[in-house]
Amino acid sequence: MAEESQLIDEIVDRYEGEVGMLIPMMQDLQAEIGYLPVDHLRYMGKKLEVPMSHLYAVATFYSSFRLAPKGAHEVTLCLGTVCYLKGAGEISQAICREFQVAPGGTTPDRMFSYNPVNCVGACALAPVMVVDGKYHGQVTMESALEILHGLSLEEQTKEATTAE
């Protein structure tokens, strides 16, 4: 934790320990690490004399903060009315089951961050899954899983090629 505490000390010192600068401090921490680890937040809270509940409230209020590492691929599934009526609920359950990920979470292998949302603004393509900014329309449970398994296989192939 020495390295982590040094990083937090630097961030807090940068803002002269001003509690009113908590959000920029948390943004700097996330920029360095990629997310906000609980132990880092706990140390920051002690250093600033701010309760952990307040830090957690800030981290969960703003959607730009992450409490878990981000996956290599960003997966968004529309669960809006039209998409839901066309099977998005079942697709969501299949993704969660197949990749052991909770909605809003990251897979254990950090391959995917999964974010179901209320609307992606493409109802004519329902159900819609967006992967790394690319829209996939009229997905089925099978095609959604196929797309994600394809990305997973691509990553494994890249890693194997790089290791050689």
NORKACOR-V84387 format. One record per backbone hydrogen bond with DSSP energy under -1.0 kcal/mol. CO is the residue of the C=O (numbers start at 0). NH is the residue of the N-H. E is the energy in kcal/mol with one decimal. If there is no record, write none. Layout:
CO|NH|E / CO|NH|E
This chain:
0|4|-3.1 / 1|5|-2.0 / 2|6|-2.1 / 3|7|-2.4 / 4|8|-2.7 / 5|9|-2.3 / 6|10|-2.2 / 7|11|-3.0 / 8|12|-2.6 / 9|13|-2.0 / 10|14|-1.1 / 11|16|-2.9 / 12|15|-1.9 / 14|17|-2.1 / 17|20|-2.3 / 18|21|-1.7 / 20|24|-2.1 / 21|25|-2.7 / 22|26|-2.6 / 23|27|-2.5 / 24|28|-2.3 / 25|29|-2.4 / 26|30|-2.4 / 27|31|-1.8 / 28|32|-2.2 / 29|33|-3.0 / 36|40|-2.2 / 37|41|-2.8 / 38|42|-2.0 / 39|43|-2.6 / 40|44|-2.8 / 41|45|-2.1 / 42|46|-2.6 / 43|47|-2.4 / 44|48|-1.0 / 44|49|-2.6 / 50|53|-1.1 / 50|54|-1.6 / 51|55|-2.8 / 52|56|-2.0 / 53|57|-2.2 / 54|58|-2.6 / 55|59|-2.2 / 56|60|-1.6 / 57|61|-1.8 / 61|64|-1.5 / 65|35|-2.8 / 72|112|-2.6 / 73|131|-2.8 / 74|114|-3.1 / 75|129|-3.4 / 76|116|-2.5 / 79|83|-3.4 / 80|84|-2.7 / 81|85|-1.2 / 82|87|-2.3 / 83|86|-1.8 / 86|90|-2.0 / 87|91|-2.7 / 88|92|-2.1 / 89|93|-2.3 / 90|94|-2.5 / 91|95|-2.6 / 92|96|-2.5 / 93|97|-3.1 / 94|98|-2.4 / 95|100|-1.4 / 101|104|-2.6 / 104|113|-2.9 / 106|109|-2.4 / 109|71|-2.1 / 110|72|-2.0 / 111|106|-2.8 / 112|74|-3.1 / 113|103|-2.4 / 114|76|-1.2 / 116|78|-3.2 / 121|124|-2.1 / 122|125|-1.8 / 124|137|-4.1 / 126|138|-2.1 / 127|77|-2.4 / 128|135|-2.5 / 129|75|-3.1 / 130|133|-2.1 / 133|130|-2.6 / 135|128|-2.2 / 139|143|-2.6 / 140|144|-2.0 / 141|145|-2.3 / 142|146|-2.4 / 143|147|-2.0 / 144|148|-2.9 / 145|149|-2.3 / 146|150|-1.7 / 147|151|-2.3 / 148|152|-2.6 / 149|153|-2.2 / 150|154|-2.3 / 151|155|-2.0 / 152|156|-2.4 / 153|157|-2.4 / 154|158|-2.5 / 155|159|-2.2 / 156|160|-2.4 / 157|161|-2.5 / 158|162|-2.0
